[in-house]
Amino acid sequence: MDREELRADVIIPVYGPDEKFYKLIDRLLKQSVLPNRIILMNTDEAVWDRIGAAERLKALGAEKLCEVHHVTKAEFDHGGTRNLGVSFSKTPRFVMMTQDAVPADRLLLETLLAPLDRPVLMTYARQMPGKDADSIECLTRSYNYPAESRTKTIGDLPELGIKTYFASNVCAAYDRAAFDRLGGFTKRTIFNEDMIYASKLMKDGGAVRYCAEARVFHSHSYTAAQQFHRNFDLAVSQADHPEVFAEIRSESEGIRMVRKSAASLKQRGEICLIPRLILLSGAKYLGYRLGKNYRKLPMPLVRALSMNRTYWEKTDE
């Protein structure tokens, strides 16, 4: 398959973009395989206009390649908004990205799209820590996104457990025919639309390829409170989709990562960071346990514990 045949639309949900977003767009314009179009699903048109986003794209020379569609905060959904973005795409493959994922080199799209051929119908990229990432975040990235590529199928469940379905729309490529046949992303979800889709794909006989050679810079320096809220939402999505997560425990994978990270910090002489690791891990676990049991909690408390509070406003409609 030549480079022209690999061209695909890139779909990016956007809200109040910062400099990373413009760096992402600039690097997409320099790829060895150029995007067919960049479809931007922007939340809050007023913010977009106020920060002069259209003018910034024009200054990059991206205004003709970028196609902007606006949704309101109330309309945004992790699955539904991405499905809407896909509906505007006409290419046989498409790439999902987030606004803070910056391509590491010119070969990102080519490397990510090339493996898409039966049975591999979804691929996802390696996430590298940014320059501002601390040691704990670097270890987390290296644990979830190792240097070795791997193709995963439903047959890997006994070995990998929850990691079998692990994939990320921070940077992932999809076969459009399979996506349409399987009904796309779940239309309403607070989190994990990528993993839920990966599970459907694998149960249908497809495979997911982790492409370690396709790299983006993407990391966060979350506080303990932010980790709590994020893991609360993550667990809500698992509770809402027992068909995917009920028979697979996530806690053991989390414990394994904490132990490995603590050992690495000790080996590197950064023992002083272990208390912070324990604090962050405790916040994650507490948020996770509460999220798994969110139906037992009063709705005002659920909203307070969630990172995505507008999601619950739609639930009440």
C-alpha positions in Angstrom: 0.0 0.0 0.0 1.6 3.3 -1.1 1.5 6.5 1.0 -1.4 8.0 -1.0 -3.6 5.0 -0.2 -2.8 5.5 3.5 -4.3 9.0 3.6 -7.0 9.3 6.2 -9.1 12.0 8.0 -7.9 13.0 11.5 -10.7 13.7 14.0 -9.9 15.8 17.1 -12.3 16.9 19.9 -11.3 20.4 20.9 -12.0 22.7 23.8 -10.2 25.9 24.6 -7.0 24.8 22.7 -3.6 25.9 24.0 -0.2 25.9 22.4 0.0 22.1 22.3 -2.9 22.0 20.0 -1.3 24.4 17.5 1.9 22.4 17.7 -0.1 19.2 17.0 -1.7 20.8 13.9 1.7 22.1 12.7 3.2 18.6 12.9 0.2 17.0 11.2 0.9 19.3 8.3 4.5 17.9 8.0 3.7 14.2 8.1 5.0 11.8 5.5 1.4 10.8 4.9 -0.6 14.0 5.1 -4.1 14.0 6.6 -6.9 14.0 4.0 -8.7 16.4 6.3 -8.5 17.4 10.0 -12.0 17.4 11.4 -12.2 19.4 14.6 -15.1 18.8 16.9 -15.0 22.0 19.0 -16.9 22.4 22.3 -18.1 26.0 22.9 -18.0 28.2 19.8 -17.8 31.3 21.9 -14.5 30.2 23.4 -13.2 29.3 20.0 -14.0 32.8 18.7 -12.7 34.6 21.8 -9.2 33.0 21.7 -8.9 33.6 17.9 -8.4 29.9 17.1 -9.5 30.3 13.5 -6.9 33.0 13.0 -4.2 30.8 14.5 -5.0 28.0 12.2 -4.9 30.4 9.2 -1.4 31.6 10.3 -0.3 27.9 10.3 -1.6 27.5 6.8 -4.1 24.9 8.0 -7.4 26.7 7.4 -8.1 24.8 4.2 -7.3 21.4 5.7 -9.2 21.9 8.9 -13.0 21.5 9.0 -14.5 22.8 12.2 -17.8 21.6 13.7 -19.2 23.2 16.9 -21.1 21.4 19.7 -22.2 22.8 23.1 -20.9 21.6 26.4 -24.3 20.0 27.0 -24.1 18.1 23.7 -20.5 16.8 24.2 -20.0 13.1 25.0 -16.8 11.1 24.7 -18.5 8.5 22.4 -21.3 10.5 20.8 -19.2 13.5 19.8 -16.5 11.3 18.3 -19.2 9.4 16.4 -20.4 12.7 15.0 -16.9 13.5 13.9 -16.6 10.2 12.1 -19.9 10.9 10.3 -18.2 13.8 8.6 -15.3 11.6 7.4 -15.3 9.9 4.0 -12.0 8.0 4.0 -11.8 4.2 4.5 -9.6 4.8 7.6 -9.6 7.6 10.2 -7.4 8.6 13.1 -8.7 9.8 16.5 -6.5 12.2 18.4 -6.8 14.5 21.4 -5.8 18.2 21.3 -2.8 17.7 23.6 -1.2 14.8 21.7 1.9 16.0 19.8 3.4 13.8 17.1 7.0 12.9 17.9 8.1 12.8 14.3 6.9 12.9 10.6 6.1 9.2 10.5 3.3 9.1 13.1 0.4 8.7 10.7 2.2 6.5 8.2 3.3 4.1 11.0 -0.1 4.1 12.7 -2.1 3.5 9.5 0.1 0.9 7.7 -0.9 -2.1 9.9 -4.6 -1.6 9.3 -5.5 -4.8 7.4 -7.5 -7.7 8.5 -7.5 -8.9 11.2 -5.9 -5.7 12.6 -8.8 -3.2 12.4 -7.6 -0.7 15.1 -4.2 0.6 16.1 -3.0 2.9 18.8 0.2 4.9 19.4 2.8 4.9 22.1 2.4 7.9 24.5 5.7 9.4 25.5 6.1 11.7 28.5 6.4 15.4 27.8 9.4 17.5 29.1 7.4 18.7 32.1 6.5 15.1 33.2 7.8 14.0 36.6 9.4 10.7 37.3 6.2 9.1 38.5 4.3 10.1 35.3 7.3 8.9 33.2 7.1 5.5 34.9 3.3 5.3 34.4 3.7 6.0 30.7 6.5 3.4 30.2 4.3 0.8 32.0 1.2 1.4 29.9 3.1 2.2 26.7 6.2 -0.1 26.5 8.8 0.0 23.7 7.7 -3.2 22.2 4.7 -3.4 19.8 2.1 -6.1 20.1 -1.0 -7.3 18.3 -3.8 -8.3 20.8 -6.8 -10.5 20.3 -9.5 -12.0 22.5 -7.2 -15.0 23.0 -4.9 -12.8 25.1 -7.5 -12.4 28.0 -6.0 -15.2 30.2 -2.5 -13.6 30.0 -3.3 -9.8 29.8 -6.6 -9.5 31.6 -7.9 -5.9 31.4 -4.9 -4.9 29.4 -6.2 -6.9 26.5 -8.8 -4.2 25.8 -6.5 -1.3 26.6 -6.3 1.2 23.8 -6.4 5.0 23.7 -8.1 7.6 21.5 -5.3 10.0 22.4 -4.0 8.6 19.1 -5.6 5.7 17.4 -6.5 4.6 13.9 -9.6 2.7 12.7 -10.9 0.8 9.8 -14.1 2.6 8.8 -16.0 -0.5 7.5 -15.5 -2.4 10.7 -16.3 0.7 12.8 -19.6 1.1 11.0 -20.5 -2.5 11.1 -19.9 -2.6 14.9 -22.0 0.5 15.5 -19.1 2.8 16.3 -18.3 4.1 19.8 -21.0 3.6 22.4 -23.2 6.6 22.0 -23.1 7.7 25.6 -20.2 7.1 28.0 -18.3 9.2 30.5 -15.0 7.5 29.7 -13.4 4.5 28.0 -15.1 4.7 24.6 -11.9 3.4 23.1 -11.6 0.3 25.3 -15.3 -0.5 24.9 -14.9 -0.4 21.2 -11.7 -2.5 21.3 -13.6 -5.2 23.2 -16.4 -5.3 20.6 -13.9 -5.5 17.9 -12.0 -8.4 19.5 -15.2 -10.3 20.3 -16.1 -10.0 16.7 -12.8 -11.7 15.7 -10.7 -8.5 15.0 -7.4 -7.6 16.4 -5.9 -4.4 17.9 -2.3 -3.4 17.2 -0.2 -1.4 19.7 2.3 0.4 17.5 5.2 1.4 19.7 6.9 3.0 16.7 4.0 5.5 16.3 4.8 8.0 19.0 3.1 11.1 20.4 4.1 13.2 23.4 1.3 13.1 25.8 1.4 13.2 29.6 -0.3 14.9 32.6 0.9 16.1 36.0 -2.4 15.4 37.8 -2.8 16.2 41.5 -4.2 13.6 43.9 -7.6 15.2 43.7 -7.5 15.2 39.9 -6.5 11.5 39.8 -9.4 10.8 42.2 -12.0 12.5 39.9 -10.5 10.9 36.8 -10.6 7.4 38.3 -14.1 7.9 39.6 -15.3 8.5 36.0 -13.2 5.6 34.7 -14.9 3.3 37.1 -18.4 4.7 36.3 -17.8 3.7 32.7 -16.8 0.2 33.8 -19.9 -0.1 36.0 -22.1 1.0 33.1 -20.6 -1.6 30.8 -20.5 -4.9 32.7 -20.5 -6.7 29.3 -16.9 -5.6 29.0 -15.5 -5.2 32.5 -17.6 -7.4 34.9 -15.4 -10.5 34.5 -12.1 -8.7 34.5 -10.6 -7.1 37.6 -8.7 -3.9 37.2 -7.3 -3.6 40.7 -4.6 -6.3 40.3 -3.2 -4.4 37.3 -3.1 -1.2 39.3 -1.3 -2.8 42.2 1.2 -4.4 39.8 2.0 -0.9 38.3 2.4 0.7 41.7 4.8 -2.1 42.9 6.8 -1.8 39.7 6.9 2.0 39.9 8.0 1.9 43.6 10.8 -0.5 42.8 12.0 1.7 39.9 12.0 4.8 42.1 14.0 3.0 44.7 16.5 1.7 42.1 16.9 5.2 40.7 17.6 6.7 44.1 14.3 8.6 44.1 12.9 7.1 47.3 11.6 10.5 48.3 8.9 10.2 45.6 7.5 7.0 46.9 5.2 8.8 49.4 3.8 10.8 46.5 3.3 7.6 44.5 1.4 6.1 47.4 -0.8 9.3 47.8 -1.6 9.3 44.1 -2.3 5.6 44.0 -4.5 5.8 47.1 -6.5 8.7 45.4 -6.9 6.6 42.3 -8.1 3.6 44.2 -10.6 5.5 46.3 -12.0 7.2 43.3 -12.2 3.9 41.5 -14.0 2.1 44.3 -16.5 5.0 44.7 -17.1 5.1 40.9 -17.8 1.4 40.7 -20.5 1.9 43.3 -21.8 5.2 42.1 -25.4 4.0 41.9 -25.5 3.7 45.7 -24.5 7.4 46.1 -26.8 10.4 46.0 -26.7 12.3 42.7 -25.4 15.6 44.2 -22.4 13.6 45.6 -21.9 11.8 42.3 -21.6 15.1 40.5 -19.2 16.4 43.1 -16.9 13.4 42.7 -17.0 13.4 38.9 -14.5 15.1 36.6 -17.2 15.5 33.9 -20.1 17.1 35.7 -22.1 18.0 32.5 -22.4 14.3 31.8 -24.7 14.0 34.8 -26.8 16.9 33.8 -27.7 15.0 30.6 -28.5 11.9 32.7 -31.2 13.9 34.5 -33.0 14.8 31.2 
